[in-house]
Amino acid sequence: MPRNYVKKSPDAGGLTPAEVNNRKKSRFLRVLAENGGFKGAAIRQCSTSRRWFNTQLEEDEEFALAAEAIVAITNEQLLQEAHRRATGYKE
């Protein structure tokens, strides 16, 4: 798997592994929201693994809460859209 950072010292303008992981988590949350809360789609689109995702959920409470909130919000939006289509209700 190719690295998504250039291995340089932070003093030389390179990213540390922690900074890379933080960027990866931010991108993952953005993609998760764009994909309607579908974790598998976000994992594939971010070229990551389910193991990485599960590790982040266990180790980073803030990330876990954000991912849970995104899934809850998108689930609510999907339910509202399904109800709208089923009833033919137009705002």
C-alpha positions in Angstrom: 0.0 0.0 0.0 1.5 3.3 -1.0 2.1 5.9 1.7 0.1 9.1 1.5 2.8 11.2 3.0 6.4 11.9 2.1 8.7 10.6 4.8 10.5 13.8 6.0 11.2 15.1 9.4 8.5 17.5 10.6 11.2 20.2 10.8 11.7 19.8 7.0 8.0 20.4 6.3 7.0 16.7 6.3 4.0 15.3 8.1 4.2 13.1 11.1 2.3 9.8 11.2 -0.1 11.4 13.7 -0.8 14.3 11.3 -1.4 11.9 8.4 -3.8 9.9 10.5 -5.7 13.1 11.6 -6.0 14.2 8.0 -7.2 10.7 7.1 -9.9 10.8 9.9 -11.1 14.2 8.7 -11.4 13.0 5.1 -13.1 9.8 6.2 -15.8 11.8 8.2 -16.4 14.1 5.2 -16.7 11.2 2.8 -18.9 9.3 5.3 -21.3 12.3 5.3 -21.2 12.6 1.5 -22.1 8.8 1.2 -25.1 9.0 3.4 -23.5 7.4 6.4 -22.6 4.2 4.5 -19.3 3.1 6.2 -18.3 0.5 3.6 -18.6 3.1 0.8 -16.5 5.6 2.8 -13.9 2.9 3.5 -13.6 2.0 -0.1 -13.5 5.6 -1.3 -10.8 6.6 1.2 -8.7 3.5 0.3 -8.6 2.4 3.9 -9.5 -0.8 5.7 -12.3 -1.8 8.1 -9.5 -2.6 10.6 -8.2 1.0 10.5 -11.8 2.3 10.9 -12.5 0.0 13.9 -9.2 0.9 15.5 -10.0 4.6 15.2 -13.4 4.0 16.8 -11.8 2.3 19.8 -8.9 4.7 20.2 -10.4 8.1 19.5 -13.6 8.9 21.3 -14.1 12.2 19.4 -13.8 10.4 16.1 -16.3 7.7 17.2 -18.8 10.3 18.4 -18.5 12.3 15.1 -18.9 9.1 13.0 -21.9 8.1 15.1 -23.5 11.5 14.8 -23.0 11.5 11.0 -24.6 8.1 10.7 -27.6 9.1 12.9 -28.2 12.3 10.9 -28.0 10.7 7.5 -30.2 7.8 8.7 -32.8 10.4 9.8 -32.5 12.1 6.4 -33.0 8.8 4.6 -36.1 8.0 6.7 -37.6 11.4 6.0 -37.0 11.0 2.3 -38.5 7.4 2.3 -41.6 8.8 4.2 -41.9 11.7 1.7 -41.8 9.3 -1.3 -44.2 6.8 0.3 -46.8 9.4 1.2 -46.3 11.7 -1.8 -46.0 14.6 0.6 -44.5 17.8 -0.9 -43.4 20.7 1.1 
